[in-house]
Amino acid sequence: MPKKSKPEGIIERVQCLNFVLVGEVRAGTYPLHTALDTVPTIVSHAHLLHDNLKLRNKAYTGYFGHHGSPFNPEESSAHYFLRSRIFDRPLNQETIIGVRLTYDQIRKYDLFDLFKERTNEGDFCVIHVERNPLVCFVSSKQADKSALYYQESKLRQNIVPDKMWIDSEELTEFVSSHIATRNRINLMCHDVCRIQYHDLYFDFDSVMSRVLAFLETAETKTYKPTVRRLLNRTIQERVFQLDKILAELPSDLRSEIMSRDLF
């Protein structure tokens, strides 16, 4: 049997600009991540804290190889892993290091203190993609059901998720957690670039230019995402009895949902 490769030493620490790309599931962070990762001076990591062990390990070794070890929640905290293994650890002389994190990962591993610490220390910032929580919830449910999350081909495929029923109690919990997480990030991190999903989808080039300027890169080239959004109907066409479900929500959550683009 072939010998199993032993972990090599952790990459040497080099001071970089570090950032986190954060947002709710299905908020558009992944396409932005893929575009950022094509910029020569930037490495943007994703799935490093994913619940799926194989995906988590693949994400780590795909960049670091056998340098160090992927995240293991039984051996270390996510706070320690990101701070000591990822940030300021460029393998290919990149000067900017990013990590894509979803709201549920931030809550699960309680990463708010890490954001606050790194923001106060400097050389750290947050790129925050915001989207209507109702649409995130519906999109997540439909993607999980169909196992289709995005398109990789440039040719648009006629893939449209089926209309579905949603549970008002589950939606209430999701929206409440979404709002609390979103607001806490924006309050505790003073160096934040906030992006609305609507702008990301309809004017990606302008948003990308804005993000690159925020990261203080000298890049002028246009970088595109390597994945594309699935075709969708309006939210009213995607959910059965949407008006009834909205009426069952607490008034403050309903107001929050209706005050933002249903897109």
N, C-alpha and C positions, 0 to 999 in steps of 0.2 A: 504494500500500500504506500502511496506517496505521503511524504511527511507533511504535516500541517505547518503552514508558515507561522512563524512566531511574530508577534507584534514588534515593530521597530520603535525607535524613540519618537516622542512627540515632536512635532515641528517646532523649530526655534521661534521664540516670541519676537515679533517685529511690530513696532507701533504702527497701527493703521487707523483709518476711520472705520468704525464699526457701526452697523445699523441693523435694526430689525424691521422687517416688512410684515405688518400685522393687519388682521382683518378677520371678519367672521368667515366661517366656511361658506364657500360659493360667493364670496364678495369680490372676486377678481384678482386676488393676490397672486395666484399661480401664473397666469399669463404675464403679469408684470415681472414676476420672479424670473421667468424664462428669458425675457428680453434683457433684464439687467445682467443675467449670467453670460450673455454673449458679449458684453463690453469687456475689452481686454484688461482693463485695470480693476475690474470688479469680479469677485467670486460671490455668488449668491447661493446659499445652501437652502434646501427644502427637505422636509421629511425626517430631519435628524431626531425629532422627538415623537415620531409617528407611533401609534399603538401597535401597528403591525411590525413584528420583529424583523422579518425579511426585508421589508421596505426600508426600515430604519438602518439596518446594516448595509444595504446596498447604497443608500444615500451617503453614508459615511465613507465606505471603502471606495466608492466611485470617484471620490476626490482625494482622500488621504491615503488610499491603499492600505498598507500594513503599518502605517505610522499611528501609534496609539490604538485605541479601541472605540467602537461605537458606543453610544449611550446605553447604559444598563441601569434602570431605575433601582435595582436591588444593590448596586455597588456605589452609586453616587447620586447626588441631586442634580436636577437639570440646571440649576443655578451654577453649581460648580463646573459642570460639563461645558456649558457655553462659555463661561468666564475663563476657564483654564485650558480648554482644548480647542475652542473654535475662534473666539475673538482674538485678533492680533496673531493669528497663525496662518499666514499665507504660504501656500506650497509653491506657487508659480510666480512669485514676486508681485502679486496683486497689491494694491495700496488701499483697497476698500473691501471690507468683508461684511456680508449681509447674511441674515438668517430669516427665513419666512416662518412665521408662527401664527397659528389660528387662535381665536379667542378661547376655545376650549382647552388648548394646550397651555395657554397662559394661566388660565384658572387652575387647571389640574396640577401644574407644577409651581403655582404661586410665584410667577416671575415678575410681579410688579416691583418688588424691592430691587431686583437686578436692574430693571429699567431705570429706576430712580438713582441707584448708586452710579451706574455708568453715565447717566446724563449729567450728574453732578461732577463726575471726574473729568468730563470732556471727551472729545474724539468719539462721540457716540450720538446717534440720532435715531428718530423713529419715522418710518414712512407708513402712514395709516390710511388704508383704503376702507371707506365707509359705504355701506349699502343698506337699503331698507331691510329691517329684520324679517318681515313677513316674506319677502321675496327670497332671502337667504334660506329661510326655513323650508319653503316649498321647493326651491331648487335643490336643496340637499336631499330632501325626501325622494324627489323624482330621480335624481342621479343615483342614489343608493339602490333604488328599485330596479333601474334599468342597467346599472353598472356602466353607464356612459357619463363621463365627466367633462369631456372636451373633445374637440376634433384636432387631429394632428395633420390631416391633409389640407392642402390649399384649396382643394375642390370641395365646395360646400355640399354636405350630404343632407338628404331630406330626412333627418332624424328629429322628431318632435316628441317630447315626453307625453305620456298619457295624462288625461285629466284625473285628479285624485281627490279623495276625502282627507281632511286633516282634523285632528282632535284639538278643540279649543283650549283644553287644560294644558296639553303639551306645548301648544303655541304660546300660551301665556308664560309658562316657565322659560321657554326659549327667549322670548322677547325681553323679559325682565333681566335675564342674565346678560343678554346682548347689550342692553342699554347701560347696565352697571359697568360692564367691562369696557365698553367704548368710552364712557365718560371718565372712568378712572385713568385710562391711558392718556387721554388728552389733558387731564388735570395735572398728572404727576410728571409728565415729560414735557419740558419747555421747548425742546428742539424737535418739533413735529411738522412733517409735511403731510397735510390732510388732503386726501383725494376722494372725490365722489365717483362712485361706480359709473354713473351716467356719463361723466366726462371721460373716464377711462375707456369706455366702450365706443363713444362717438367721436372722440378726438384723441386717440392714443398717442399720436406723434407729439402733440403739444404737452400732454401729461408726461411723456417720457423725457422731453426736453426740460421740463420743469423739475423732474426728479434728478436728472443729471446735474442741473445747476444747483439744486439743493445739496447734492453730494460733493459739490465743488470740483467736478471733473472738467477736463478741458475738451471732452468729447463733443463733436459737432455732427457726427454721423447719425443717421436715423437707424435705430435698432428696433426690430419687430419681435413680437412674441412668437414662440415656436408652436403654440397651441391656439386653437380658436374656439370661440363660444359656440355651443350647440344652438341650433335654431329653436326659438321658443314662441309661444303665443303670449298674449297679454295675461296678466295674473288672474283676471276674471275668467279667462278661458281655460285656466290650468287647475282651478279649484272649484269643486262643487259647493254651492250654497255659501259663497264667500261673504255676502252681506250678513247672513245669519251668524256666521262664525265671528265676524268682526263685532257684531252687536253683543256677543257673549263675553267679549274681552273687557277688562277694567277700562274705564274711560281714559285714564292717563296713557295706557299702552295703545289704545285705539287712536288717540290723538297723535302719539308719536309715529305710528305707522302711516297715518294719513297725511302727516306734515312733510313726508319725504316722497320722492319719486317712487312709484310702484313699478320699478324696472330693475 
